[in-house]
Amino acid sequence: MLVNTKAKVGVFSIALGAYLPQFPQLVPEFESQFDAFKKTIPDTVEIIDGGMVTTKEQAMVAGDKFRAADVDLVFLQMLTYATSYNVLPVIRDLDVPVVVVNVQKKLAPDYENTDIPIWLGELYACGATGEAIADLQRAGKRYACITGVVEGGDPGVQAEIDDWCKAAQVRRRFRQTNIAQIGRPYPGMMDLYIDETNLYNRMGLYTKQFDWEDMWAIADDITDEDAIRAKAQDILDTFDIEGGGSIEEVWEMAKYVVAFEQWVKDEDLGLVASHYAGKAQGQAGVLDSMLIPAFSMLIKQGTACAVEGDIKVAMAMSILKTISGMGQLSEMYSIDFNEDICIIGHSGSGDADISAKKPTMKIVKVFHGKVGGGYLTQFYPHLGPVTYLAITQDGDGKFKFVVAEGINEEGPIFTFGDTNMRTRFTLGAREFCNRWSEAGPTHHMAAASGRHIDTILKVAKILNVPVDIVCR
């Protein structure tokens, strides 16, 4: 990643204070269980430890700690029965979901040899979970519940924990990094236009504006020939260039990529949305001709780069890149009615991580619908499950996710240099197009190999955004 962020996850456990003096052996048992639970949290996030809470006062201390850290998510471990005042003071002033972890230590009771301390310490599940969630509901908080068992391992529980941590990372990246807008959106694409103040207020994402004049000069001070040479080799290792390529031929491109990488670090950029509509002459033409592969190299390193100035699809690309490792810019291209297949793809920068084989780079005289010409990149997405994510807004400026899962199938694709996928949907191409369009997305969407709707739903809960599921 060019810009590294680490989600902050609040973790606390609860137990009823009245039990502890009655059954002192529960204290080390609960401490051991809490320590074991924290070890299940992946090291991709930073744990903010709220401790074991048995009183309202301890709950308030944990809440202060979580607020000070600006946590992205809270895990609540249910150790045994506990009253809900152990919960509410922790989360009352937080605007993030609480994941109630209702994980029992033992698979099943040894009924004849179970006394009250063993029952309360190792076999008590479910009893307090409904009470805690009832009060979270009444407090207007977002929540989820995970139920499972420790003994023998529980892959389902671990997968849920890992997914929630991935989702939390989206919030942290939005809050901690910025999005660069270079130029303005493609003229007339009103679905792309955005209120930057509303974006910051609702999604926590700050926009930095740059003029193309800034970009033309961005590589002027790049003189480290070893760095340029290494980046040129990286470009050659990433792409097959039509007609062959050499370090000398991609030298200027590599110089700009080195400059863009430093710019991303200096400006704390997690996302970029750009569109150039000038005369594409002189240095402007040089940069414009190589932007597509240059931004593809940034995407490879985790910075979502969207064409046509589309901030919303840059966000979708960043979400998928964060939770799945890939985020490919896409839009509806065509329908093969004979095969009942949607052709989905895009011209422009792409993500090498979605490509099943080495992507290609070719030179064209004209960028269709845009000024200038230069390098196009074509990626070859994996066959099998694929997830699409679009981000749109309603008339009041509230954001909404639109998602669908399908299957990428083998078959012919367009050969003019754009990335294409042949996607089959369970509801058929016609109905998919109808339902996807009726959800009101922008015309762009992001794609990632695999099935990711369940994780996207967690992202949406963290960001407090509704989701339209078109199909699975």
C-alpha positions as CSV (number, residue, x, y, z in Angstrom):
1,M,0.0,0.0,0.0
2,L,1.3,3.5,-0.9
3,V,-0.6,5.0,2.0
4,N,-1.0,2.6,5.0
5,T,-3.9,2.8,7.4
6,K,-4.9,0.5,10.2
7,A,-8.5,0.3,11.5
8,K,-9.0,0.9,15.2
9,V,-11.2,-1.7,16.8
10,G,-12.6,-1.3,20.3
11,V,-12.8,-4.6,22.3
12,F,-14.4,-5.2,25.7
13,S,-16.1,-8.0,27.6
14,I,-18.9,-8.0,30.1
15,A,-19.8,-10.0,33.1
16,L,-22.2,-9.5,36.1
17,G,-20.3,-8.0,39.0
18,A,-22.5,-9.8,41.5
19,Y,-21.1,-13.2,40.4
20,L,-17.4,-12.4,41.1
21,P,-17.4,-12.3,44.9
22,Q,-19.8,-15.3,45.0
23,F,-17.6,-17.4,42.7
24,P,-14.0,-16.0,42.8
25,Q,-12.8,-18.7,40.4
26,L,-14.7,-16.9,37.6
27,V,-12.2,-14.0,37.6
28,P,-9.2,-15.8,36.2
29,E,-11.5,-17.8,33.9
30,F,-13.0,-14.7,32.4
31,E,-9.6,-13.0,32.1
32,S,-8.3,-16.0,30.3
33,Q,-11.3,-16.1,27.9
34,F,-11.0,-12.3,27.2
35,D,-7.3,-12.7,26.4
36,A,-8.0,-15.6,24.1
37,F,-10.7,-13.6,22.3
38,K,-8.4,-10.7,21.7
39,K,-6.0,-13.1,20.0
40,T,-8.6,-13.9,17.4
41,I,-8.6,-10.3,16.2
42,P,-6.3,-10.1,13.1
43,D,-3.2,-8.0,13.4
44,T,-4.3,-6.0,10.4
45,V,-6.2,-3.8,12.9
46,E,-5.2,-1.9,16.1
47,I,-7.0,-3.2,19.2
48,I,-8.2,-0.5,21.6
49,D,-8.7,-2.6,24.8
50,G,-11.6,-1.6,26.9
51,G,-11.0,-4.4,29.4
52,M,-13.5,-6.5,31.3
53,V,-16.5,-4.5,32.3
54,T,-18.6,-5.4,35.4
55,T,-19.8,-2.0,36.5
56,K,-21.2,1.1,35.0
57,E,-18.1,3.0,36.1
58,Q,-15.8,0.6,34.2
59,A,-18.2,0.9,31.2
60,M,-17.8,4.7,31.2
61,V,-14.0,4.4,31.3
62,A,-14.1,2.0,28.3
63,G,-16.4,4.4,26.4
64,D,-14.0,7.4,27.1
65,K,-11.1,5.3,25.7
66,F,-13.0,4.3,22.6
67,R,-14.1,7.8,21.8
68,A,-10.6,9.2,22.3
69,A,-9.2,6.6,19.9
70,D,-12.0,7.3,17.3
71,V,-12.7,3.5,16.9
72,D,-14.1,2.2,13.7
73,L,-15.9,-0.7,15.2
74,V,-16.6,-2.3,18.6
75,F,-16.5,-6.0,19.5
76,L,-18.4,-6.9,22.7
77,Q,-17.6,-10.3,24.1
78,M,-20.4,-11.8,26.2
79,L,-18.5,-13.8,29.0
80,T,-21.7,-14.7,30.9
81,Y,-24.9,-13.1,31.9
82,A,-24.5,-9.3,32.5
83,T,-27.0,-6.5,32.8
84,S,-27.2,-4.0,29.9
85,Y,-25.8,-1.1,31.9
86,N,-22.5,-2.8,31.3
87,V,-23.0,-2.0,27.6
88,L,-24.8,1.3,27.1
89,P,-22.3,3.6,28.8
90,V,-19.5,2.2,26.6
91,I,-21.3,2.9,23.3
92,R,-23.7,5.7,24.0
93,D,-21.6,8.4,22.3
94,L,-20.2,6.3,19.5
95,D,-21.5,6.2,16.0
96,V,-20.1,2.8,15.0
97,P,-21.7,-0.7,15.1
98,V,-21.3,-3.0,18.0
99,V,-20.7,-6.7,17.2
100,V,-22.0,-8.8,20.0
101,V,-19.8,-11.9,20.2
102,N,-21.8,-14.7,21.9
103,V,-19.2,-17.5,21.9
104,Q,-19.5,-20.3,24.4
105,K,-16.3,-21.9,25.7
106,K,-17.5,-25.6,25.6
107,L,-19.3,-27.5,22.9
108,A,-21.8,-29.1,25.2
109,P,-22.4,-29.5,29.0
110,D,-21.2,-32.5,31.0
111,Y,-24.6,-32.3,32.7
112,E,-23.8,-34.5,35.8
113,N,-20.6,-32.7,36.6
114,T,-21.6,-29.1,35.9
115,D,-21.9,-26.8,38.9
116,I,-23.0,-23.1,38.9
117,P,-19.5,-21.7,38.4
118,I,-18.8,-24.0,35.4
119,W,-22.2,-23.2,33.9
120,L,-21.7,-19.4,34.3
121,G,-18.1,-19.5,33.3
122,E,-18.0,-22.0,30.4
123,L,-21.5,-22.8,29.3
124,Y,-23.5,-19.6,29.5
125,A,-24.5,-18.4,26.0
126,C,-27.5,-16.5,24.6
127,G,-29.1,-15.4,27.8
128,A,-27.8,-11.8,27.9
129,T,-27.4,-11.3,24.2
130,G,-31.0,-10.4,23.5
131,E,-31.1,-8.0,26.4
132,A,-28.0,-6.2,25.2
133,I,-29.3,-5.9,21.6
134,A,-32.7,-4.8,22.8
135,D,-31.0,-1.8,24.5
136,L,-28.8,-1.2,21.5
137,Q,-32.0,-1.0,19.4
138,R,-33.6,1.4,21.8
139,A,-30.5,3.6,21.8
140,G,-30.6,3.7,18.0
141,K,-27.3,1.9,17.6
142,R,-26.2,-0.3,14.8
143,Y,-25.3,-3.9,15.8
144,A,-24.7,-7.4,14.7
145,C,-24.5,-10.7,16.6
146,I,-22.0,-13.7,16.2
147,T,-22.8,-16.9,18.0
148,G,-20.5,-19.9,18.1
149,V,-18.1,-22.0,20.3
150,V,-14.5,-22.0,21.3
151,E,-13.9,-25.7,21.9
152,G,-12.8,-27.5,18.7
153,G,-12.5,-24.2,16.8
154,D,-15.2,-22.4,14.9
155,P,-14.2,-21.2,11.4
156,G,-17.5,-19.5,10.9
157,V,-16.9,-17.2,13.9
158,Q,-13.3,-16.4,12.8
159,A,-14.5,-15.6,9.3
160,E,-17.1,-13.2,10.7
161,I,-14.5,-11.5,12.9
162,D,-12.1,-11.2,10.0
163,D,-14.8,-9.8,7.7
164,W,-15.8,-7.1,10.2
165,C,-12.2,-6.1,10.6
166,K,-11.9,-5.7,6.8
167,A,-15.0,-3.6,6.8
168,A,-13.7,-1.4,9.6
169,Q,-10.6,-0.8,7.5
170,V,-12.8,0.9,4.9
171,R,-14.0,3.5,7.4
172,R,-10.4,4.1,8.6
173,R,-9.1,4.6,5.1
174,F,-11.9,7.1,4.3
175,R,-11.3,9.0,7.5
176,Q,-7.5,9.0,7.5
177,T,-6.8,9.5,3.8
178,N,-8.0,11.9,1.1
179,I,-9.4,11.7,-2.4
180,A,-7.7,13.8,-5.1
181,Q,-9.9,15.3,-7.8
182,I,-7.8,16.4,-10.8
183,G,-9.7,18.6,-13.2
184,R,-13.5,18.0,-13.1
185,P,-16.0,15.2,-14.0
186,Y,-16.7,14.4,-17.6
187,P,-18.9,17.3,-18.9
188,G,-22.6,16.4,-18.7
189,M,-22.3,13.3,-16.6
190,M,-24.6,14.7,-13.9
191,D,-24.8,11.3,-12.2
192,L,-21.1,11.8,-11.2
193,Y,-21.4,15.2,-9.7
194,I,-20.9,15.4,-6.0
195,D,-21.2,17.9,-3.1
196,E,-17.8,17.6,-1.3
197,T,-19.1,19.0,1.9
198,N,-21.8,16.4,2.0
199,L,-19.2,13.7,1.1
200,Y,-17.1,14.7,4.1
201,N,-20.0,15.0,6.5
202,R,-21.6,11.6,5.5
203,M,-18.6,9.5,4.6
204,G,-15.7,11.1,6.3
205,L,-13.8,11.5,3.0
206,Y,-12.0,14.8,2.4
207,T,-11.4,16.0,-1.2
208,K,-8.2,17.7,-2.3
209,Q,-8.5,19.6,-5.6
210,F,-5.7,19.7,-8.2
211,D,-5.4,21.5,-11.5
212,W,-3.8,19.7,-14.5
213,E,-1.1,22.4,-14.5
214,D,0.0,20.9,-11.2
215,M,0.3,17.5,-12.7
216,W,2.2,18.4,-15.9
217,A,5.1,19.5,-13.7
218,I,4.9,16.7,-11.2
219,A,7.9,14.8,-12.6
220,D,10.2,17.8,-13.2
221,D,12.2,17.1,-10.0
222,I,12.4,13.3,-10.3
223,T,16.1,12.7,-11.1
224,D,16.9,9.4,-9.3
225,E,17.7,7.3,-12.3
226,D,17.9,4.1,-10.2
227,A,14.3,4.7,-9.0
228,I,13.1,5.4,-12.5
229,R,14.8,2.3,-13.9
230,A,13.3,0.1,-11.2
231,K,9.9,1.5,-11.8
232,A,10.3,1.0,-15.6
233,Q,11.1,-2.6,-14.9
234,D,8.1,-2.9,-12.7
235,I,5.9,-1.6,-15.6
236,L,7.4,-4.1,-18.0
237,D,6.8,-6.9,-15.4
238,T,3.2,-5.8,-15.0
239,F,2.2,-5.3,-18.7
240,D,2.8,-7.0,-22.0
241,I,3.3,-4.1,-24.4
242,E,2.0,-4.6,-27.9
243,G,5.0,-4.8,-30.3
244,G,7.4,-5.3,-27.4
245,G,8.7,-2.8,-24.9
246,S,12.0,-1.7,-23.3
247,I,13.1,0.3,-20.2
248,E,14.0,3.2,-22.6
249,E,10.5,3.2,-24.2
250,V,8.7,3.4,-20.8
251,W,11.3,5.7,-19.1
252,E,9.1,8.8,-19.3
253,M,6.1,6.8,-18.0
254,A,8.2,5.4,-15.1
255,K,9.3,8.9,-14.2
256,Y,5.7,10.0,-13.9
257,V,4.8,6.9,-11.9
258,V,7.6,7.6,-9.4
259,A,6.4,11.2,-9.1
260,F,2.8,10.1,-8.6
261,E,3.8,7.7,-5.9
262,Q,5.5,10.4,-4.0
263,W,2.5,12.7,-4.5
264,V,0.2,10.1,-3.1
265,K,2.4,9.8,0.0
266,D,2.8,13.5,0.5
267,E,-0.9,14.2,0.1
268,D,-2.1,11.1,2.0
269,L,-4.2,10.0,-1.0
270,G,-6.2,6.8,-0.8
271,L,-8.3,7.6,-3.9
272,V,-7.9,9.6,-7.1
273,A,-10.6,10.7,-9.6
274,S,-9.4,12.5,-12.7
275,H,-10.6,13.7,-16.1
276,Y,-8.6,15.7,-18.6
277,A,-10.5,17.8,-21.2
278,G,-7.8,20.2,-22.5
279,K,-6.0,20.4,-25.8
280,A,-3.6,17.5,-25.1
281,Q,-0.6,19.2,-26.6
282,G,2.9,19.7,-25.4
283,Q,3.6,18.4,-21.9
284,A,-0.1,18.0,-21.3
285,G,-0.3,15.6,-24.3
286,V,2.7,13.6,-23.0
287,L,1.1,13.1,-19.6
288,D,-2.4,12.5,-21.0
289,S,-1.0,9.7,-23.3
290,M,0.4,7.7,-20.3
291,L,-2.1,8.4,-17.5
292,I,-4.0,5.0,-17.9
293,P,-1.0,2.8,-17.3
294,A,0.4,5.2,-14.7
295,F,-2.7,5.2,-12.7
296,S,-3.0,1.4,-13.1
297,M,0.4,1.2,-11.3
298,L,-1.1,3.2,-8.4
299,I,-4.1,0.9,-8.3
300,K,-1.8,-2.1,-8.1
301,Q,-0.4,-0.5,-4.8
302,G,-3.8,0.1,-3.3
303,T,-4.7,3.7,-4.4
304,A,-8.1,3.6,-6.3
305,C,-7.8,5.7,-9.5
306,A,-11.1,6.4,-11.4
307,V,-11.5,7.9,-14.8
308,E,-14.0,10.6,-15.9
309,G,-13.7,12.4,-12.5
310,D,-16.0,9.9,-10.8
311,I,-15.4,10.2,-7.1
312,K,-18.2,7.7,-6.2
313,V,-16.8,4.9,-8.3
314,A,-13.3,5.6,-6.8
315,M,-14.9,5.0,-3.4
316,A,-16.4,1.7,-4.7
317,M,-13.1,0.7,-6.1
318,S,-11.4,1.5,-2.8
319,I,-13.9,-0.5,-0.8
320,L,-13.5,-3.6,-3.0
321,K,-9.7,-3.2,-3.0
322,T,-9.7,-3.0,0.8
323,I,-11.9,-6.0,1.5
324,S,-10.9,-8.3,-1.4
325,G,-7.5,-7.1,-2.7
326,M,-8.9,-5.9,-6.0
327,G,-11.1,-3.1,-7.4
328,Q,-11.6,-2.9,-11.1
329,L,-13.4,0.1,-12.8
330,S,-16.4,-1.2,-14.9
331,E,-19.6,-0.3,-16.6
332,M,-22.3,-2.0,-18.7
333,Y,-20.9,-2.4,-22.2
334,S,-23.2,-4.7,-24.1
335,I,-25.6,-7.7,-23.9
336,D,-25.1,-10.9,-25.8
337,F,-28.8,-11.9,-26.1
338,N,-27.9,-15.2,-27.7
339,E,-26.0,-16.3,-24.6
340,D,-28.0,-14.2,-22.1
341,I,-24.7,-12.7,-21.0
342,C,-23.8,-9.1,-19.9
343,I,-20.6,-7.7,-21.3
344,I,-19.1,-5.5,-18.5
345,G,-15.8,-3.6,-18.5
346,H,-14.2,-0.2,-19.1
347,S,-11.6,1.7,-20.9
348,G,-8.9,3.2,-18.7
349,S,-6.9,2.3,-15.6
350,G,-7.4,-1.1,-14.1
351,D,-6.2,-3.4,-11.4
352,A,-3.6,-6.0,-12.2
353,D,-4.8,-8.1,-9.2
354,I,-8.0,-8.9,-11.0
355,S,-6.3,-10.2,-14.1
356,A,-5.9,-13.9,-14.6
357,K,-3.0,-13.3,-17.0
358,K,-0.6,-10.5,-17.6
359,P,-2.5,-7.4,-18.8
360,T,-1.7,-5.8,-22.1
361,M,-0.8,-2.3,-23.1
362,K,-1.3,-0.9,-26.6
363,I,-1.2,2.5,-28.2
364,V,-4.3,4.0,-29.9
365,K,-4.6,7.2,-31.9
366,V,-7.9,8.3,-30.2
367,F,-9.3,7.9,-26.7
368,H,-13.0,7.4,-27.6
369,G,-15.1,10.3,-26.2
370,K,-12.0,12.1,-24.9
371,V,-9.1,14.2,-26.2
372,G,-5.8,12.8,-27.3
373,G,-4.5,9.3,-27.7
374,G,-1.9,7.0,-26.1
375,Y,-1.8,3.9,-24.0
376,L,-4.8,1.7,-23.3
377,T,-4.5,-1.2,-20.8
378,Q,-6.6,-4.4,-21.0
379,F,-7.0,-6.7,-18.0
380,Y,-8.4,-10.3,-18.1
381,P,-10.5,-10.8,-15.0
382,H,-10.6,-14.3,-13.5
383,L,-13.4,-16.6,-14.5
384,G,-15.9,-17.6,-11.7
385,P,-17.7,-15.6,-9.1
386,V,-17.6,-11.8,-9.4
387,T,-19.0,-9.0,-7.3
388,Y,-20.1,-5.6,-8.6
389,L,-20.5,-2.5,-6.3
390,A,-21.8,0.9,-7.3
391,I,-22.3,3.9,-5.0
392,T,-25.0,6.4,-5.7
393,Q,-27.0,9.1,-3.9
394,D,-30.7,10.0,-3.5
395,G,-32.3,13.4,-3.9
396,D,-31.3,14.4,-0.3
397,G,-27.6,13.5,-0.9
398,K,-27.7,10.3,1.1
399,F,-25.4,7.6,-0.2
400,K,-26.5,4.1,-1.2
401,F,-24.7,1.0,-2.2
402,V,-25.9,-1.1,-5.2
403,V,-24.5,-4.6,-5.3
404,A,-24.7,-7.8,-7.4
405,E,-22.9,-11.1,-7.7
406,G,-22.6,-13.1,-10.9
407,I,-20.3,-15.6,-12.7
408,N,-17.7,-14.6,-15.2
409,E,-17.7,-17.1,-18.0
410,E,-15.3,-18.0,-20.8
411,G,-16.0,-16.7,-24.3
412,P,-15.2,-14.0,-26.8
413,I,-14.6,-10.4,-25.7
414,F,-14.0,-7.2,-27.5
415,T,-10.4,-6.8,-28.8
416,F,-10.0,-3.0,-29.1
417,G,-8.0,-2.7,-25.8
418,D,-10.7,-2.4,-23.1
419,T,-11.1,-4.7,-20.2
420,N,-14.2,-6.9,-20.6
421,M,-16.0,-9.6,-18.6
422,R,-18.8,-12.0,-19.7
423,T,-21.0,-12.1,-16.7
424,R,-24.0,-14.4,-16.2
425,F,-26.5,-13.4,-13.5
426,T,-29.1,-15.6,-11.9
427,L,-31.9,-13.4,-13.0
428,G,-30.8,-13.2,-16.6
429,A,-29.2,-10.4,-18.6
430,R,-32.5,-8.5,-19.3
431,E,-33.7,-8.5,-15.7
432,F,-30.3,-7.7,-14.3
433,C,-30.1,-4.7,-16.6
434,N,-33.6,-3.6,-15.5
435,R,-33.1,-4.1,-11.8
436,W,-29.6,-2.7,-11.7
437,S,-30.7,0.4,-13.6
438,E,-33.8,0.9,-11.5
439,A,-31.6,1.0,-8.4
440,G,-30.3,4.3,-9.7
441,P,-26.6,3.8,-9.7
442,T,-24.1,6.0,-11.6
443,H,-23.1,4.4,-14.9
444,H,-19.8,3.2,-13.3
445,M,-19.3,0.4,-10.9
446,A,-16.4,-1.5,-9.4
447,A,-15.7,-5.2,-9.8
448,A,-13.8,-7.8,-7.8
449,S,-13.4,-11.6,-8.3
450,G,-15.2,-13.6,-5.7
451,R,-18.4,-13.2,-3.6
452,H,-18.2,-10.2,-1.3
453,I,-21.8,-9.0,-0.7
454,D,-21.7,-10.2,2.9
455,T,-18.6,-8.1,3.6
456,I,-20.0,-5.1,1.8
457,L,-23.1,-5.3,4.0
458,K,-20.8,-5.0,7.0
459,V,-19.1,-2.0,5.4
460,A,-22.5,-0.4,4.8
461,K,-23.5,-1.0,8.4
462,I,-20.3,0.7,9.6
463,L,-20.8,3.7,7.3
464,N,-24.5,3.7,8.0
465,V,-25.4,3.4,4.3
466,P,-28.4,1.4,2.9
467,V,-27.8,-1.4,0.3
468,D,-29.8,-2.5,-2.7
469,I,-29.0,-6.2,-3.5
470,V,-29.8,-6.8,-7.1
471,C,-28.9,-10.5,-7.2
472,R,-26.6,-13.1,-5.8
